Amino acid sequence: MFTHLTAVVLSLAGVTAAPVSLVPAADREIVFTVDGTTTYGTLHVPAHHTGQRLRAALLLPGSGPTDRDGNQAHTSPNTLAQVADALDHDRVATLRFDKYGTGRTGLGAYRDHPEKLDYPAFVRQAKAAYESLRDQPETNPHALTVVGHSEGAMTALLLGGTARPRPTGLALLQPQAIRLLDLVALQLHAQIAEAVRQGQLTPEQQHSIDAAIDAAVTAVREHRPVDTTGLPPAVAQLFKAFQGQNSRFVDSDDAVYPPDTAASLRPGTRVLLTCGTNDAQVPCTTTDALTAALRRAHVSGPGRMPLPGVDHLLHDADHPSTLAPAVLDVLHRFARC
């Protein structure tokens, strides 16, 4: 109303108002340095008016060597690239980056000493990315959110209580919501139970292997050699890897209990937490304690949103290579809150 009236007044006065120019959507490479490592990422800026400051989201990938787009060496679900595209429809700028061990970033300062890389280093890298997003000329520093997938959701929780300015919202997509080794044990027990159901193992073998898995978890936490007797070869190899070059990372990741981190969130922070009913890696039940902790922290909605038929990579049976409609729906609801 006011803008229209102003144009009329200017017209009557013989003055022509300058047209507002529209900047088309674009990606650009972002580079920032943290702990001596040059980190590379992609800033996606939706179409916007010149000088406009946009809402913005930092996107954080899941565990393992997962790059800025959400891909690993032999799998390319493009999870984060698709999340960025979904948020573009709500005119939310996004930054995603190659974390340690992936893409152009590689191991950086840890190249010659990979055994020294721990989980807090990834959190510091994410915090530096958040600050880089905050400082972009197209972003509104008072309208920043963090969207994390799987392990990235746990990192998002930690940023929610420490980053400045505090994020206005967190989207925790299929989050790592319990301690790392507890989650690994849960996944392994489920796989063994499925093998019994298919007749590949007997119930007696299941009992023996389950006990060996629990003993291995205890040994890793107590920094004792893992007794691999009774463990299937692939499981034995997994626990050996936990005690090798990756031991420092495993110890520091396993030390985080996500429900405890919720207490540091600012009351009123918008939080979306998703769990897929077809997610074998992060079953909905693993998010119960975190959901209760978020409630005690007095955050605001949307809250926990179960996603029928959705797997860990945010797909469903009808959409095996793109984000499921249920995922798109909750992302839009989060963005529009």
N, C-alpha and C positions, 0 to 999 in steps of 0.2 A: 504494500500500500504506500509506504513512505517513498520507496524507490521510484514507483510510478509517478507519484506527485512531484518528486524532484525533477524527473525528466520533463514533465509538463511545464513546470516553472522555467526550466532552462530553455525549453523550446520557445516559450513566449518571450523570453528575454533575448532570443536570437542566438543562443548558445547551443551547440550540438554536443550531447554527452558522448564521451569516448566509449566505444563498444567494449564490453568485457570479453577478453580473449580466453579461449579454452585451450588448455594444454593437454595434448593427447596422452593416454596411458603409455608408460615406458618403463623399461628395466634399466638399471645401471649398476656397474660393479662398484662395490664398497670395499674399502681396505682399511683395517684398523690393526693396531699392535697391542698385544697383551703379553706380559711376562716374556718379552723378547721374541715373540712369535708374530709374524705378519699373517693376519687372518683375512680371508677373502669371502665376500658374500654378494648377494643380489638384493638390491632394493627395488621393490616394485611400487611404482607410484601410479595410482589410478588417474583417469582423466579428471582434471580439476581446473578451476579458474585461476588465473595468474595471481600469485600472492596468497592463495588460500592455504591455510594450515589444516592438514588432514589428521583424522584419527589414525593410529598406527599400531601394528602388532609385531612383536618379535616372535619368530617361529623357531622352535627347538626340536631337533630330531630325537628318535629313539636310540636305544643302546647299540653298541658295536660300531663298526666303521660306516656310519650312515651319513651321507653328504648333505649338502644344502637342499637338495631336491627330495630327500627322503630315500635315496637309493644306496645299495651296496654293490659290490663287484658283480655278483651273479643274480641280482634281483633289482628290478626297476619299477617299483609301484608308483614313484613320483608323488608320494604322499604329501610332502610339504609344498611342492610346486602346485599341486591341486588345491591345497588349502589356501595358498596365496591367491589363486584364481577365484576361488569361492569368495574370499573376503574382498576382492576387487569389486565384485558386484554391489557391495555395500560401501564402496569408496573408502576402504581401509587400506592404507599403505602397509607394506610388509617388508621385513628384513629377514632373510634366511642366510646361513653362512656354513662354510665347510669347517666343521669342528676338527679338533686334533685327529690326525690319522686319516683324513679324507681329503679328496679334491685337491685344489691348488694349495691349501694350507699345509697338508701333510703333517708330519710330527713337529715341524718347526724347531723350537729350542730344545725339544726332547729327542731330536733325531739320533743323537749319539748315546742317549741314556733313556730309552723308552721305558725301562723299569721304574723310573722315577715319576712317571705320569700317574697322577692320582685323580680321584673324582673332583676334589676342590679346584683343580686346575681347569676343569671343564666348566665349573660354576663361575670362576673368574672370567673365563672367555665369554660366557653368556652374558655376564654383567657388562663387560666391555662392549659387546654387541648392542646391548640395550642402550648404553650411553651414546653409542654412535647413531642409533636410530633416533634417539632424543634430539640430537644435534643437527639432524638433516633440515634443510630450509623448508621442505614441504610438510614436515610433521608438527603436530601440536604436542609439545612436551607435557601438557597436562591431560592428555587423552591417550595414554600409552597402555597397551595390554600385552600379555605374554601368552602365547599359545604353544603348549608343549605336548608332544606325543610320546607315550610310554615313559622311558627314563627321562625324556625331555620334560614331561609333566612334573616329575619330582624336582628337576632343576627350576622349573617355573615357580613352584611353591617356595623354594629357597629365595629366588629373586623377589617374590612378592613381599617378603618381609625385610629385605635389605636394600633393594635398588632405590635410587633417588632420581626423580620423584617416584613415590610409590606407584606401581601400576594401578590403574583404575579397575582392571579386571584380569582374571586368569581363566584360560580354557584348558582344562586338564583332560586330554583325549586318551582314553584307555591307559590311565596312569599306572606307573609303578607305585603302588600304594602301601606296600609292606617292605620289610627289609629284603635286600637282594637275594641272599642265600635262602631265606624262607620262601621266596617266590620261585627260585630254581627248584627247591625240594618239592614244592607243590606241583610244579609242572612235570617233574620227573615221576612223582607218584601217580599222576594222572596218566602218563604214558604207559607206565607199567600196568596199571589197572586196565587200560584199553587192550594191551597185549594179552592179558588174561581173558578178557571178554572175547577176543578173537581166537582163543585157543592156542596162542603161541607160548604161553607160560601157564604153569599150574598155580593154584592159590598158595601152595607151599613155597614155590619159587618167589612169588610176589612178596610174601612175608619176609623172606630172607633178603631180597633186594631192597625192599623198603627200609629195613633195619640198617643195611649197609649204607644207603643214601643218607639217612639221619646221622650215622656215625661219621660219615665223610664231612658233612656240614659242620659238625662239632669240631672235627680235627682242623678244618680250614680256619675256623674262628679262633681256635687255640694255638694256631701256628705249629701244629704237629703234622708229621707225614700222614698222608691219607692211606689207609689200608684198602687197596682196591680189590681184595679178595671178595668174590661174590657179586661184584659190580659188572654189568655188561660192558664190553670194551669201549663203546662210545661214551658211556657215562664215566668210566674210569679216566678216559682221556680228558673229559671236561674238567674233572676235579684236579687232575694234574696241571692243567692250564691255569686253574685258579691259584695254584701255589708256585707257578713259575714267574715269568716276566710280568704277568698281570696281577700279582699278589697285592701290590700296593694299591692299585685301583680297586680291586675286589674288597679289600679291607675297608677302605674309606667310603666306598659306596654302601657296603653292608652296614656301616655304622649309622647311616641315616634311617630314621624311622619316620616316614612321611607324616603320619598323624601329629607328631610332635611339632612339625614345622608350621602347622596351621595356626598355632597360638600367636605367632608373630605377625599375622596378617592384620591389616587395618580393618576395623569393623566397617561393614558396608561395602567392602570390596566385592565386585561382581565375580562370581565363580560358577563356571560350568564344569561339571565332571561327567564324562561319558563312560559307559561300559557296554560292550557288545555281547549279546547273548550267544554268539558263535565265536567268542574270543577265547581260545584255548590257552593263551599266554597270560592274560589278565582277566580271570573270571570275575564277574560282578561281585561275588562275595568278598574278594580281596579288598574292595573299596569301602566296606562297611565301616571300619574304624576311622578311615579318613573322612568319610561323609559325616560321621558323628562329631569328629574334631572340628570340621568346618562349621557345623551348626553351633558348637560351643564358642567358636571365634566370632560369631555374629556377622558372618559375611552375608551378602545378598545373593539372590538367584541368578540364573536359573536352577542351580543346584545339580544333583545327580540326575542324569537322563539316561535310562537304559535304552539301548538301540537294538530293536528286534532284528535278528538275523545278521548282524554286523560282526565282522571278524576283527582281528587285531590291526590289520592294515586299512581299516575303515571301509571295507568292501562288503557287499552282500552277494548272494547267489546270482542275482540278475545284473550285477554291476561288478564283475571280477577285476576290472582294471581302472575303475573310476570311483570317486567317492560315492557311497550309497546315498540315496535321497534322504534317508533319516539323518545322516551326518550333515548334509548340506542344510537341512532344516534347522538343526540345533546351532550350527555355526551362524546362520542368518539371525536366529533369535538372540544369540549372544551379542552379535555385532550391533544389533538394533536396540539393545537395552539402554 
